[in-house]
Amino acid sequence: MNKIFRIDGSFVKNKQKTEFIKEVPANSKDRALERLYSELGSKHAVKRNLIQINDIEEIKPEEAEDPKIRALAEDE
């Protein structure tokens, strides 16, 4: 069963700082970070060295704010 991690951070693109909070299903913190880097890189064309992570925490499935993530956790 996958755990759910809430990642809080920011990235810089075109000299603008963008903050984010993202919920990611993964088996470990390292996998969650890897998935986050991959998603931000593909969707926003941001290099990994421009992404700053402020906090990463494991949350319970019922605490997930993203309905897709919550549904994914309930299916398992």
C-alpha positions, 0 to 999 in steps of 0.5 A: 500500500502506498503512503501519501506525502504532502510536500511544501516548497517553491520553484523559480521560473522566469525570475518568479517564485511559485510556491506549491503544496503537492500530495504524492502517493509513494512508498517512501520520502525519496520516491515521493521527492523523485515523483515531484521532481518529475512532475514539476519538470514535465509540467512546468519545465523547471530544473531540479536545482530550481526546486526548493523543498521546505517540508515533507510529511506523511499524511493519512489518506483521509487528510488528503485534500486532493480528491484523486489522491484520496480516491486512490488511497481508498481503492487499496 
